Amino acid sequence: MSTDKAHINNFIIQIINHDLALGKHTYIHTRFAPEPNGYLHIGHAKSIYLNFSIANFYNGQCNLRFDDTNPVKENIEFIEAIKNDILWLGFKWSGQIHYSSDYFDQLYEYAKELIVNGLAYVDYLSYDKIREYRGTLTQPGTNSPYRDRSVEENLTLFEKMRCGEFTEGSACLRAKIDMKSPFIVMRDPVLYRIKYNSHHRTGTKWCIYPMYDFTHCICDAIEGITHSLCTLEFQDNRRLYDWILDNISIDNHPRQYEFSRLNIEYTIMSKRKLNILVNNNIVEGWDDPRMPTIAGLRNRGYTAASIREFCRRIGVTKQDHNIEIAALEACLREELNESTPRTMAVINPIKIIINNLPVGYHEKIVMPNHPNKTDMGTRQVTFSSEIYIDCSDFKEHNTNKQYKRLVLGQKVRLRHAYVITAESLVKNKQGDITVVYCSYDPDTLNKVPKKSDSNKVIGVIHWVSAIDGIKSEFRLYDSIFTLPNINKIDNLMLALNKQSLIIRHGIVEASILNLVHNNDKLYRYQFEREGYFCTDNYYLNKCIPVFHRIMKLK
C-alpha cells in the first residue's frame, strides 16, 4: 500500500525525527507484538496502523511478533486470525514472523544472569501473598522472607523449576529491585512462573514461562527495534523495561514510548471481556458482526480503507478520551455512499394490489445504480400489479403532518416508478392490515402529475415486485451494550442490549443478482431508505439470501 503521511505531526514522529537528526538511529524499526489469546479488536487496528505506517513512512521495518508466553490461553486459531487481520488491513510485516518463544533459551540465560548478579531470586510465596506483600499505592511493600537466598541457592532452585520439580504456583522467579518503590511495578515483579501446559510451538520442552514485562523488552533488543510503541497503561512499566535492559549483557537498548489507547462509545476494548461475550454465547463467535474485532467489523461490512481512515483521523496523542461511534461510522459511510450500488429491499412487507392493472401484469423499468455516478450503469426492475412496500410506509389514517407516505385517499410516488393512490384495505382477524388496494397513474413514470389538490403527491417510498422479488433474511445489528462508557461497568451482563440483533424476513429486488460486486467478495449495497447492507459467506447454511445491516443511513 502507499505510504501514509498521517503521522507527520504527532509526538512520536517528532521523537523519531529528533533521533534521526542526532544520529541516534540511521533507520527505523518498529514492531506489533500481540498476544495470541483472542481476536484483534479495533483498538489493535490503531496500533497496527501506527507501527506499520511509521515503518512505511521512513522506509524502515515493522516486525510481527507473537507474545506467546502463556500456553494456557493461546492457540493457533488466534495466530491465524491475527495474521489475516493484518494482511486484510493492507499491511505486511518485515521478513519472517517472530515469536517470543523463539527466544526462550536466551530469555532463560538472561534470567540466570540476573540471579548471578544478585538481582533475581526464587520465591515460595503464593500469588495471593505476593500481592499482599506488594503493598498499595499508599503503603510500601514488604520483603519476601525468601528474598535473601544466596546466588547459588537461587540458581539451583531456578534449575529445579525448569526441570519440573515444583508444583504449579509453588515457586516463581522474581526480580530484586525495591519493595518500597513508589511504582508498584518495581516492587520485585515476577519474571518467571510455572505452567504445566503444552506450548503450541515448543510442546512440553518448557514448564516455566517468562512474564510479558521480562520478555518483550529483551525481544525488542534482540530484534533491533528502535522505537517500542505501546499504550499508556504500560507507562509505569517503562521503568521495568529499562531496568531489565540496563542489568543484562545486551548491546541494543530500545526505548519505549506510550500513546493513548483507543476507546469508543458502547464498545469494550479488552480481549478478556470480549471472551466473556463469546464464552457466554452472547454473540456467535469472535467474528460476530456485532463484535468490535477486526474480523467482526469485516463480516459486518466494514472495509479496510475505512478502518485505516478512522485510525488516521483520530491521530496519536497521550490523552485518553472516549470517541463517538459515529466517528468510525462516518469513515465507512463516506466510502459506501460513493461506492455502493443502490437497490430496494422491503424489510417489513405489506402487499399492495394495483386495481387498474390486469392480474399478472408486469413491465421493466430502468433505474440508475447510483444517483450521481453514471459509470455504475443501470438496472432493470420489474414493476407489477402486485408489489410490496414497508408496513411503516402506510397508515389507514394520518394525524401527523410530518408523515409523508401512503395514506388512504392520498398519493405517493413509488421510487423511480409511478404515482399510486391508496383506495381500500383488508385486515385479518387480529386487525392487522394484510393488503392495500391502490390505483396507479400510467402517465407518471418519472413524471410529476399535473398540479392540483387531488393530484398532490406527499412523498416517495421504496417497493419491490411481488412477482420476482427474492425472499430474504435481514439481520439488523446494533450496539451490544446500552451504555456509552461500558468500561466503567463491572458486570457487563447488566448493560447488554437485548435488541443488538433483530431478524426480519422480507423481499429484495431480483436485479440484485446482476449487480457488479466489489473485488473483495463482500457484496455491499445501499437499500434505499433502509441503510447499508452486506452479504457474504457468513450464513451459507441459510436457504435464502441473508443480508446484515452495516449501518443505518445518516
Helices and strands as residue ranges (DSSP letters): H 11-22, E 29-32, H 42-57, E 61-66, H 76-88, E 98-99, G 100-103, H 104-116, E 120-123, H 127-133, H 151-162, E 172-175, G 184-186, E 190-194, E 208-210, H 212-223, E 227-231, G 232-234, H 237-246, E 255-259, E 263-264, H 271-279, H 294-300, H 304-314, E 322-323, H 325-339, E 342-343, E 345-346, E 349-354, E 362-368, G 374-376, E 378-384, E 386-390, G 391-393, E 394-395, E 406-407, E 411-414, E 419-427, E 433-441, G 453-455, E 457-461, E 464-465, E 470-477, G 486-488, G 492-495, E 501-508, G 510-514, E 523-527, E 531-535, G 537-539, E 546-551
